[in-house]
C-alpha cells in the first residue's frame, strides 16, 4: 500500500507541475500574442502620407482587389495568395505612422495598407488608399 501511495503522490505532483507548463505552450507564440489582443488604428493624416508613397495606385491589380475587397477589414484575414501581392511598407514611411504593435507587420496590398499578424494573417487594421 505504501508503494501505491508513493506512486500516486509522485504522479499527482508531476501532473500539477506539468499542467501550467503545458498550458503556456498549448498555443504557438503567435496565437498567444493574438489572444492577448492586438490593437492598431490608422490616423486620418496617415492616408495622405501613404498615398504619397504609393503614387502608382494605377498599377493595382484591380481583379484581385475586387475579388477580395470584402475581406480587407479589421478582423478579416489576408487571402491565401497574399505573398504574391503584398509589398512591405518602407521603414521611412513606417516611422511616420503610430507604432505598430509587437508581433505585427504592415504591408501594401491591392491599394490597401494593412497591419496584420504574420502567424495568423489576421488583419488588425486596414486603410483604403484608392
N, C-alpha and C positions, 0 to 999 in steps of 0.2 A: 504494500500500500504506500510506503514511503517513496518508492521509485515513481509511482503513478502521480503522486502529488508534486514531486520534484519536476517531473516532465511537464505537468500542467502549468506549474509556475514558470518554467523556462519558456514554454510556448506562448503563454499569456503575456509575459514580459516582452518577448520578441515581437508579438503582434502589436502591442501598444507602442513600441519604439518604431516599428516599421510603418505604421499607419500614417503618421504625419509626413514621413519622408516620401512615401509613395504618393500621397495626395499632392505634394508640391510638384512632382514630376508627372502627374496624370495628364497634364496638358503640355504641349510644346511651348517654348518661351513666347512665341508669337501669340498663341492663344491666351496665355496668362496675361500678357500685356493687354490684349484686346479686352479680356474680361475686366481689367481694371478701368477700362473706358478711355477712349481717345476723343479728344475734342479739339476742333480747329475751325476757325471761321475766317474766310477771306474778308477783307475790308473793301468798301466801295472804291477807294483810291488804288487798290491793288489791280483792279481791272485795267486801268489806263497803263500802268507800268508793264503789265503782262502783254497787253495788246501791242505796245510799242516794240517789245522784243519779238513778238510773233507777228510781224507785219505781213508774212506770207500766208495769211489766212485763206487766200485764194487757192492755195495748194492743199487744202483739207480734203481728205478722201470722203467726199460727200455721201457716197453709197454706204461706206462703213459707218459714218456718223448717223445717217438716217436709220440704219439697221439697229444701232444700239442707243439711240438718243434717249429712250425712256429708262435706260439702265444707268446713265450717268447722273446719279443722285446720291446724296449722302445716305449711307446705309446700304447702298447697292454694291455691286461688285464689278470689277473690270472684266471685260469679255475674255473668253478663252484665248483669243489671238492677240492679246494686249501687247506682247513683246514685239510684234511686228509694227505696231502703230505708236507705241508710247515713246516719247523723246524726253530725256531728262531736262529739267529746268536748270539753266546755268547758275553757278554759285553767286555770280554778280547780281542776278535777279533775286535769288533766294534771300540774300542779305537785306533786301528792301522789303521783305514780307515779314509778317509776325512769325515768331519762332515755330518751326514745325515740331509737333510732339515727338518725343523719343520713340524710336521704333517705326516711325512713319517715313514715307518718301513722297516726293512731289514730282509730277510729270505732266507733259502736254500730250493730249491725245484727241484727235478729231475736232480741234477747235475748243476743247475744254482743258482747263488746268485742274488737275485732281491731286488731292492729298490722300494717300492710301496706305494701307498696312501691307507691306510686301508679302508676308507669310500667308495672309488670308485673302488678299486682293480686295478687301472691303474698302469702299470709298468713305473717307472721313468727311471731306468737304469737296465741293466742286464749284467752279466758276466758268460760265459760258463766255468765251471771248469773241464769238462770231457776231 
